[in-house]
Amino acid sequence: MRKKIVAGNWKMNKNYQEGMELVAEAMHMINDELNAKVLTIFASPAIHLASVQKLINGHANFASAAQNCHQENAGAFTGEIAASMIHSVGASYVLIGHSERRQYFKETNELLAKKVDTALANHLHPIFCFGELKEEREAGKHFEVVAQQLKESLFHLTASDFAKIVLAYEPVWAIGTGLTASPEQAQEMHAFIRASIANQFGTEAAADCSILYGGSCNPQNAKILFSQADIDGGLIGGASLKSRDFTDIVTSFNSI
């Protein structure tokens, strides 16, 4: 059975003290019964990463994630963070290909393929983000865009390496806009993604792959989104910055 996952992406928010308080509060609110059902991931800024990992050590089904890594293992890349550094503090996940990295830092599918390879080589699980822009959906190209992103960044992998990937579908038009894909729209795309995986890696790989929804998920819509057959959780942005909102999203799995 594929994992149910809720990952909180803090983006460039929370100073050190605020971040530590957020993690401690969220862990306290998530009870052991629920924690056995859902993997909760904190994707914090890099300055928090080692301390977040220390807080969650020894607590089952909590994990930490970096928000990005460089495609090279080491070198003269001021301000960047290497996958080996992320792994060295005990973190096990890294976001790759977030829409903001694609938009503001012009990350291409080709570059993201290199980042995926580097993360895997350093024993990290990529949470690979992808999705269409508003104009691409309105033009009816959303399936084409998503298929190309998967093909160019992930379909070079072996089936065994692909099994280490978590997917996060981000309809870019629904991030920070107040818009949300309807449950039917989200399910339609997630089903398409799973079918694409099956065509490339086989039905077993598709059945085992966790596909998260990453478009303005909140405590009000989490249950109906997560109830869809091919949605296995969420990559949460703004709602992950408040411990109560974030844990309400996690605990929505209790009633599914």
Steps between C-alpha positions, in 0.01 A plus 500: 500500500640839401579754771261774604712816530448857610803722441516859621708736284580808706666674204699807621312542826561456874811606687684232694303528824164517322585193295594294804176600675297404195649151479465438873135612498411292196665187639310543827167530317548194279403197706667162475200331338494747214877508477495131413286579193667810358859605432533864607789690339635841596668673203670786682757757393855371519583676828238291681579165343745346748293612800172377350663162446614490863144569618349221293772238559347195663144598407351271238346645184648846528766609250687812397560633151713770341330734256766471231842357421769576243555268207873467574639308795730782617688801371522877470126570509459771763166492677402154378443181698625157397298180521780346706465781755127437528557129553775566756254654749266202472238647268353251258302711250559797271259706291603515136331699225266714707309745282676794666840353414384455143358852479750714688819300445418374150557134588441283195391139470855409397652666806244338727590158361857564617378608842292184531804287414719683751241470776458128441878448492513660844229278649223761495142453386403774255154650533472592135270794429339572164185644347352735244460877482158665478540579130604142429188363665277752326656396168424134576871411517513395866537128433764565236701726731490258791595205278800691368616598850486138615670368188787749494578497872412150624453246226873443459500328840498128564189358661691445826609864514158627402358310798687748725317801353195677645302703245331831576260632237481880517243675284699823495186705447374381841807589709468812713210622286212385715394272216491125546451226249167331557523149643396372157769701321765388748396136479493510121860621488621262770344209312674617182832519686458149641414366154812667359711333769343164419585542133864576583576286805214250526177471695667400827721811500195715426299340780783554750578863412374770738361799307433812707277793412675836531257776416360706790399207716357613834307360801169563323570307178759242610255220579317508168828528306667217692190283454563482125625162380836621366583781745727377779543818700618853453795734462381786718619859469338782697295274724818328622612819676235465773523189714123467543425537129776257408397236750135538400607407147696200629212387722255521210619146423330384823159525336585356158 
